[in-house]
């Protein structure tokens, strides 16, 4: 088992990890690049909020 990074809780997730999960979701669901980019921007703006939300909620928030 690897050591926990100092100053990081076990349940913390970085913005990059959230975006990777979002990108995988988009690929599985066939989400277009423009929508994916809007999701990336939302994640970058508030990663802590989006870490606690579903990807369907994010898709709803950025769908046109």
ZINORUR-V723102 format. One record per backbone hydrogen bond with DSSP energy under -1.0 kcal/mol. CO is the residue of the C=O (numbers start at 0). NH is the residue of the N-H. Records with the same first field share a line. If there is no record, write none. Layout:
BEGIN
CO = NH ; NH
END
This chain:
BEGIN
4 = 7
8 = 11
13 = 17
14 = 18
15 = 19
16 = 20
17 = 21
18 = 22
19 = 23
20 = 24
21 = 25
22 = 26
23 = 27
24 = 28
25 = 29 ; 30
31 = 35
32 = 36
33 = 37
34 = 38
35 = 39
36 = 40
37 = 41
38 = 42
39 = 43
40 = 44
41 = 45
45 = 49
46 = 50
48 = 51
49 = 52
53 = 57
54 = 58
55 = 59
56 = 60
57 = 61
58 = 62
END
